[in-house]
Amino acid sequence: MKKSILDFTKSELALHVKPSFRAKQIFSWIYHKYADSFDKMQNLPKSMRESLEREFSLIPLKILKKENSSDGTIKYLFELQDGKTVESVLLRMKEAYTDEDGVNHSAKYTVCVSTQVGCKVGCTFCLTAKGGFTRDLSAGEIVAQVLALKIDNDLASNRRLNIVYMGMGEPLDNLENLAKAIEIFKDEEGMAISAKRQTVSTSGLSSKIDKLGELDLGVHIAISLHAVDDKLRSELIPMNKAYNIASIIEAVKRFPIDTRKRVMFEYLVIKGKNDDLISAKKLVKLLHGIKAKVNLIYFNPYEGSEYRRPSREDMTAFQEYLVNHGLLCTIRDSKGIDISAACGQLKEKSSQKRI
């Protein structure tokens, strides 16, 4: 199986093609002109195009299936070169509009990408966990998800997107390839998606939070907390037995954060589990001293899950308690509730159909 050319940073590619300025041209063809074959890279010598064709694949995945939500969310199921599948989601966060001065403003998008085929963490509320772990994605397979979504939706190469590493897999469990993908995205001659537009969401591998911090990539970090005590968190996230809440909070305090920014704490609200005001009070105490923002997330139900979606009233009461006690807090309205938008749902649905 050929290695994807998307696995290379521009500096790495410059070591493979001579003269080195050809690397910039190749980056431009891939990330600006969306070339789907090496033969279309007409300002490269024919011999080089033929050599690239023999040695590399271009985009290491293809769209296997997609579902469109009434709110503009699109869920993608991608097939990789080895036949494995992963999911990505394109979220339309803000509609295009024309302001009072007649200036047109483009729609704003966030892309939720996967970093692994399956996941080792084993969260009991997550459908991805049901399939276990298969393998890490390469840097190119991570990058290709965003590239494929831009191409499929006719988004201009200079259209800035936000990226959240919050799809299938635990990003910090694939730190080397994650860090490389972040660098590729940041390249000004590639997609030019700055670090401040990239957020790494982790279920709390505290030692690897430290390692990500040491790399000083400039990305934001989001902690999938979901519980305020180790007993419940260990039920929801078995990995908590190895990386408990205290170790995560200490790692967050050590993480290099832009002084203008906040650490995001994701809190998946599950009816009857963690949606009461006692939990809200504990959360305020837990995050004391951290410049934090809490994102309350409705549990997105799926067939066979024992967990239930909380009521709007309980979510609002929880939010109001946090805000009244000094915490910045938002409620993330569910996107794609009418499609298979929860992590792993589209993959699971497609797998069942093949059986």
Summary of the structure (lengths in Angstrom):
residues: 355
radius of gyration: 21.0
end to end distance: 26.5
largest distance: 68.3
contacts: 1146
relative contact order: 0.12
helix: 38%
strand: 22%
